[in-house]
């Protein structure tokens, strides 16, 4: 796991014999319709159970990468594979129900109660009602919300942090093997965010998902990722565990490292060691 | 011809209110059924507009290239005045004609735009991240629409339904002109007899209905805001089913209520004399034959009756020869009344109608003076009055002043001069103004009920300036061939109604406020020979 980025990546991509990576990008180009080129010959592989934190400036295609994974978008060229199959060969609906998605703006349905929000995908999957009720309580407990209190509330009655927790619970509802998170804690105040980071680790230790989390905040990336990817100019400037990234002298990576508050670096490096 | 109303003077509010209450009490069941029919028209049309408009709105939202022209079309429809729209639809087969069906079509068209537009704007107003969340969770198009988009757009759609309903309550009153019933019938009846109580009897409940609908739907709109409703899943399916069933019942009921198979449809234009004549025709058929009659009295103007008749929606109504000649057949004015009758009869025959024998009276324009002036000065003809007019004041209806064959022609034909330029007056006020000596000469309608009542004198048109307006029943030839007995009974009515008798009946309706069917019964009591039952030739 301590190889330089390129060789590590090549190793995985070339190794087709063992079980395929959970998610794989191979020479992917994506251009916004009538817009700029977002991804240019982009390659990446994410192993099962890994938490990849992708860092990049706004507009660098972080969200695009997530949408390519759950087939909200299709690449102009190159291959995006999930569990070894290209997304274009997956049935879009089936694929999306195997991938939990926590949106930047949470995107809870305002006309549905918290329980109903969490139960959306189980409903779509046609689970029996008792099983849904049990699962909703289980998930609310998992994300630290008392079901008795929150079950029948509506999103607008919740604080930002509580809504984020519901968003995570909703994404985990049918126990999908993959979880995508788009700036999941971006809108929270620093204290709540730190709390959510801890919750994240607690939950991940229980559920063991393959997680791709995009953020523009290097500190958050360090806090969440078992691997860090740094995006620049449509490609990966670096992909390595946090402990390696911190010593990188790649200019694109250094920009982000320099932006880190010193205190947080020390804390986080301790954590990752 | 124009309506011939009496004047109404201002009354204290409390007395108007009392008379209004009295009117409603006297017309209890009729009033109730008018309200119910009004409600049914609005509910059915708004219901259909929702069933059509929401899917169209969704289409316009999902496929803007298809949708924008749709919205544009609905916009254009909205700008057509409702009166014009009702008239426009009469000659169109299947969807048009007279009565509830055509009224529903128009009301639906008007309700569509607000429903479509608010559906689109409701859908457009949804936060994109919410839609994206639905897609990312693996919702199909339909699931996204039914579980996320439509519920979130519901308050906006309800706002559109609310607008459509309130507008619909108003527009439905205009549907009276094509005989669709409802509260508009009172308004039209009141307008034609210049009876403000009858107008208010229709207008006040219409306004109250609009307010109630606005309030109730506003409440529903609030109640349906996201996050308010509970146990929604239980309801939706049942509500939709019940709604569609109710809608089908409503429309079925409306259409069934005016089925006209085998019935003779008798119509009339929208002024008192016409309604009385329509009722007389209807009773004549009912008294003398075994045929069933459907009344469509108080329709719009000449054009409405003519187009309805050509479309086969109307079998019979009474027209005036002069009006038929100029307004329907677009021929120049002819003064010889026999020639007019011959031309009109030929024109009707050429267009599938049969002109029946004239009823007798001639509802032409007349020049009126006070009876005492006529007696004092020995006035008999318009020529007689010419030497006095330079010192007299004159009041004419605005239409008469404007018409080529009205004031200007009259003045040059008789060389009349007046003390001052004629005043354009409300037609209903001229009779009273003359009687009260505010003016000395007026133009009027020959059969107006006030002429005898106010002791006015109609000067003879000795130079035959005014064209003849003899009243003639006109019937679709096809109907006449199917029921030849009608020919016999209408022959019996030939020449029976004199100007005096028509004046009297107009007076009974306009001034004494007697019920039209009672007036018609009175007519047959006076003329027992004209309604003997006949044995059907079949």
Interface residues (C-beta under 8 A of the other chain):
Chain A: X70 X72 X92 X93 X94 X95 X96 X97 X99 X101 X103 X104 X105 X106 X107 X108 X109 X110 X111 X120 X121 X124 X154 X155 X156 X170 X180
Chain B: X127 X129 X130 X132 X133 X134 X135 X136 X137 X138 X139 X140 X143 X147 X148 X151 X152 X226 X227 X229
